Amino acid sequence: MSNLDLIKKSQTIMKDHWLIALLVLIVYSIITSFPNRIDDSLNIINLFIGGAFTLGFSIYFLNVVRGTNPKFENLFDGFKKYVPSLVAFVVMIIVVTLGFILLIVPGIMLACGLSQTFFILADDETEMSGIDALKKSWEMMDGWKVKYFLLNLIHMGMIIVGILMLVIGIFYMIPIISTSQALFYEKLKAGELTPA
């Protein structure tokens, strides 16, 4: 499946889920950015809740892609695996930040290589640790980082188009983008992606 196929499929999938998906996206954005808006010193709050909410966000969009009863409450399901999500979130921030400090390209490659971590945790039924999820993501993405990077370039183009559509288009584009990321994981796991 090509990146454009992922986008088209995601657009089709999203037709039945717009309202709840938008609600999940808006609440997720508010919760994970609200402490920063009050005071930069409250960034520590994001550090402690960001992993759980990112996991819940991943759970919701995997359920959308799989058609397995996606619901708003999925956003809070990440707290059931709080410690692994916290560890994965913190380590990912440290590793990717160091990659960007060293040079931009290593940071991008690290971000792409670790991009499947929260989908892996969402799928896991064996109490996998955050570190193991990061390692598994890196292994899964071997040979697929460039394709994922190109998918994200398409996402950036979609966001620009959404802004040009008097910003309202963003509300159309972002759910498709989030769905396509979950679909990328699903197709990667099934071995159904075509090379970049």
Order of alpha helices (4+ residues) and beta strands (2+ residues): alpha-alpha-alpha-alpha-alpha-alpha-alpha-alpha-alpha
